[in-house]
Amino acid sequence: QVQLVESGGGALQSGGSLRVSCEASGSTSHIYRMGWYRQAPGKQRELLASLNRGGFANYYVDSVKGRFDIDGDVAKNTVWLQMDALKPEDTAVYYCTAWQILATTDPDFWGQGTQVTVSS
């Protein structure tokens, strides 16, 4: 089994920056891709970005493109999301996720989430 632990969440003002990080442990040898979801109050869960073992990143939400950057080393079981120019609408619980090599659309593993709160 794989365990994912997020860190780095917190509260800050609009325009600020924050980095959320994730460390994977356990049976991680078949992890191919790691990424970040978020769920804001009253909104559906959305996939923000992912990173595979080759270092290729994908971004899935227009409102964060150019502001959020995913980076890390999936082979070393770590990934982070650098968030700049934060807005109140970025307030959400941010979840680290991981996919195995033979993956479906949904992640195979989830972290517990870390709260990010952006005030105006």
KOLDO-973994 format. One record per residue (C-alpha): residue in three letters; chain; x, y, z. Coordinates in pm, whole numbers, plus 32768, in hexadecimal, padded with zeros to 4 digits. Example, Ala and Ser with C-alpha at 12.3 -4.5 7.8 and 13.67 -1.06 7.14 Angstrom:
BEGIN
<pt type="ALA" mol="A" x="84CE" y="7E3E" z="830C"/>
<pt type="SER" mol="A" x="8557" y="7F96" z="82CA"/>
This chain:
BEGIN
<pt type="GLN" mol="A" x="8000" y="8000" z="8000"/>
<pt type="VAL" mol="A" x="8067" y="8168" z="7FC1"/>
<pt type="GLN" mol="A" x="8048" y="8283" z="80BA"/>
<pt type="LEU" mol="A" x="8049" y="83EF" z="804E"/>
<pt type="VAL" mol="A" x="8084" y="850A" z="8143"/>
<pt type="GLU" mol="A" x="8056" y="8677" z="80E7"/>
<pt type="SER" mol="A" x="80F2" y="87A1" z="8192"/>
<pt type="GLY" mol="A" x="8111" y="8916" z="8161"/>
<pt type="GLY" mol="A" x="7FAA" y="8989" z="8169"/>
<pt type="GLY" mol="A" x="7F41" y="8ABD" z="8225"/>
<pt type="ALA" mol="A" x="7E98" y="8C0F" z="821D"/>
<pt type="LEU" mol="A" x="7F16" y="8D3E" z="815F"/>
<pt type="GLN" mol="A" x="7EA3" y="8E77" z="80AF"/>
<pt type="SER" mol="A" x="7E47" y="8EA2" z="7F44"/>
<pt type="GLY" mol="A" x="7F78" y="8EC6" z="7E66"/>
<pt type="GLY" mol="A" x="8055" y="8DF3" z="7F43"/>
<pt type="SER" mol="A" x="8109" y="8CAF" z="7EFA"/>
<pt type="LEU" mol="A" x="8105" y="8B5A" z="7F98"/>
<pt type="ARG" mol="A" x="819E" y="8A07" z="7F52"/>
<pt type="VAL" mol="A" x="80EF" y="88C6" z="7FAC"/>
<pt type="SER" mol="A" x="81C2" y="878B" z="7FB2"/>
<pt type="CYS" mol="A" x="817F" y="8618" z="7FB1"/>
<pt type="GLU" mol="A" x="824C" y="84EA" z="8016"/>
<pt type="ALA" mol="A" x="81EB" y="8389" z="7FB5"/>
<pt type="SER" mol="A" x="824C" y="8257" z="807B"/>
<pt type="GLY" mol="A" x="8202" y="80E5" z="807F"/>
<pt type="SER" mol="A" x="81EE" y="8018" z="7F41"/>
<pt type="THR" mol="A" x="824F" y="8130" z="7E55"/>
<pt type="SER" mol="A" x="8312" y="8072" z="7D4A"/>
<pt type="HIS" mol="A" x="81F0" y="806C" z="7C53"/>
<pt type="ILE" mol="A" x="818F" y="81D9" z="7C7C"/>
<pt type="TYR" mol="A" x="81A2" y="827D" z="7B27"/>
<pt type="ARG" mol="A" x="80FB" y="83CD" z="7B5E"/>
<pt type="MET" mol="A" x="80B0" y="84B2" z="7C80"/>
<pt type="GLY" mol="A" x="7FDC" y="85E6" z="7C8A"/>
<pt type="TRP" mol="A" x="7EF8" y="86D7" z="7D3B"/>
<pt type="TYR" mol="A" x="7D81" y="86F5" z="7D56"/>
<pt type="ARG" mol="A" x="7CC1" y="87FC" z="7E12"/>
<pt type="GLN" mol="A" x="7B5F" y="8821" z="7E91"/>
<pt type="ALA" mol="A" x="7AD6" y="8977" z="7EE3"/>
<pt type="PRO" mol="A" x="799E" y="89B0" z="7FB7"/>
<pt type="GLY" mol="A" x="7868" y="8970" z="7EE9"/>
<pt type="LYS" mol="A" x="792C" y="88FF" z="7DBA"/>
<pt type="GLN" mol="A" x="798A" y="87B4" z="7D1F"/>
<pt type="ARG" mol="A" x="7ADD" y="8719" z="7D4B"/>
<pt type="GLU" mol="A" x="7BC7" y="8773" z="7C2F"/>
<pt type="LEU" mol="A" x="7D16" y="86F4" z="7BB7"/>
<pt type="LEU" mol="A" x="7E0F" y="8811" z="7BA3"/>
<pt type="ALA" mol="A" x="7F57" y="877C" z="7B2D"/>
<pt type="SER" mol="A" x="801F" y="863D" z="7B16"/>
<pt type="LEU" mol="A" x="8189" y="85D3" z="7AE8"/>
<pt type="ASN" mol="A" x="820B" y="8488" z="7A67"/>
<pt type="ARG" mol="A" x="8354" y="83D0" z="7A9E"/>
<pt type="GLY" mol="A" x="83E4" y="8466" z="7961"/>
<pt type="GLY" mol="A" x="83B0" y="85C3" z="79E8"/>
<pt type="PHE" mol="A" x="828F" y="861D" z="7902"/>
<pt type="ALA" mol="A" x="818B" y="86FC" z="799B"/>
<pt type="ASN" mol="A" x="8021" y="8732" z="793C"/>
<pt type="TYR" mol="A" x="7F36" y="8846" z="79A8"/>
<pt type="TYR" mol="A" x="7DBF" y="8820" z="799C"/>
<pt type="VAL" mol="A" x="7D1A" y="895E" z="7A1D"/>
<pt type="ASP" mol="A" x="7D2C" y="8AA3" z="795C"/>
<pt type="SER" mol="A" x="7D0B" y="8B7F" z="7A8E"/>
<pt type="VAL" mol="A" x="7E55" y="8B03" z="7B22"/>
<pt type="LYS" mol="A" x="7F27" y="8AEB" z="79E7"/>
<pt type="GLY" mol="A" x="804B" y="8BDA" z="79FD"/>
<pt type="ARG" mol="A" x="8020" y="8BFE" z="7B75"/>
<pt type="PHE" mol="A" x="804F" y="8A9A" z="7BF1"/>
<pt type="ASP" mol="A" x="817C" y="89C0" z="7BA2"/>
<pt type="ILE" mol="A" x="81A3" y="8851" z="7BF4"/>
<pt type="ASP" mol="A" x="82FD" y="87C3" z="7C2A"/>
<pt type="GLY" mol="A" x="83B2" y="86B4" z="7CE7"/>
<pt type="ASP" mol="A" x="8440" y="855B" z="7CAE"/>
<pt type="VAL" mol="A" x="833E" y="844A" z="7C98"/>
<pt type="ALA" mol="A" x="844D" y="833C" z="7CA0"/>
<pt type="LYS" mol="A" x="84B7" y="83C8" z="7DF1"/>
<pt type="ASN" mol="A" x="834E" y="83D4" z="7E65"/>
<pt type="THR" mol="A" x="832C" y="8549" z="7E84"/>
<pt type="VAL" mol="A" x="8268" y="8655" z="7DD1"/>
<pt type="TRP" mol="A" x="8206" y="87B8" z="7E1D"/>
<pt type="LEU" mol="A" x="8126" y="88C7" z="7D98"/>
<pt type="GLN" mol="A" x="81A7" y="8A2B" z="7D94"/>
<pt type="MET" mol="A" x="8082" y="8B1D" z="7D9F"/>
<pt type="ASP" mol="A" x="80B9" y="8C8B" z="7D4E"/>
<pt type="ALA" mol="A" x="7FD0" y="8DB6" z="7D36"/>
<pt type="LEU" mol="A" x="7ED1" y="8D05" z="7E0A"/>
<pt type="LYS" mol="A" x="7D68" y="8D72" z="7E01"/>
<pt type="PRO" mol="A" x="7C47" y="8D3A" z="7EF1"/>
<pt type="GLU" mol="A" x="7BB0" y="8C48" z="7DF8"/>
<pt type="ASP" mol="A" x="7CE2" y="8B6B" z="7E28"/>
<pt type="THR" mol="A" x="7C69" y="8B20" z="7F88"/>
<pt type="ALA" mol="A" x="7C3D" y="89A9" z="7F97"/>
<pt type="VAL" mol="A" x="7CB8" y="8866" z="8027"/>
<pt type="TYR" mol="A" x="7DDE" y="87F5" z="7F54"/>
<pt type="TYR" mol="A" x="7E11" y="867F" z="7F2A"/>
<pt type="CYS" mol="A" x="7F47" y="85C6" z="7EBB"/>
<pt type="THR" mol="A" x="7EFD" y="849D" z="7DDC"/>
<pt type="ALA" mol="A" x="7FBB" y="8385" z="7D31"/>
<pt type="TRP" mol="A" x="7F7A" y="829E" z="7C0A"/>
<pt type="GLN" mol="A" x="8013" y="814A" z="7BCC"/>
<pt type="ILE" mol="A" x="80AC" y="80ED" z="7A7C"/>
<pt type="LEU" mol="A" x="7F6C" y="803A" z="7A14"/>
<pt type="ALA" mol="A" x="7E83" y="8150" z="7A74"/>
<pt type="THR" mol="A" x="7D1C" y="81AE" z="7A40"/>
<pt type="THR" mol="A" x="7CA5" y="8314" z="7A32"/>
<pt type="ASP" mol="A" x="7C7D" y="832C" z="7BA8"/>
<pt type="PRO" mol="A" x="7DAE" y="832D" z="7C89"/>
<pt type="ASP" mol="A" x="7E0B" y="81EE" z="7D39"/>
<pt type="PHE" mol="A" x="7E76" y="829B" z="7E7B"/>
<pt type="TRP" mol="A" x="7E0F" y="83D3" z="7F37"/>
<pt type="GLY" mol="A" x="7EA2" y="84A1" z="804D"/>
<pt type="GLN" mol="A" x="7DD3" y="8535" z="8165"/>
<pt type="GLY" mol="A" x="7DE4" y="8694" z="80D6"/>
<pt type="THR" mol="A" x="7E6A" y="87DF" z="814F"/>
<pt type="GLN" mol="A" x="7D9E" y="891D" z="8174"/>
<pt type="VAL" mol="A" x="7DFD" y="8A56" z="80B3"/>
<pt type="THR" mol="A" x="7D3D" y="8B90" z="810D"/>
<pt type="VAL" mol="A" x="7D6D" y="8CD5" z="804B"/>
<pt type="SER" mol="A" x="7CD2" y="8E12" z="80D2"/>
<pt type="SER" mol="A" x="7C8E" y="8F55" z="801A"/>
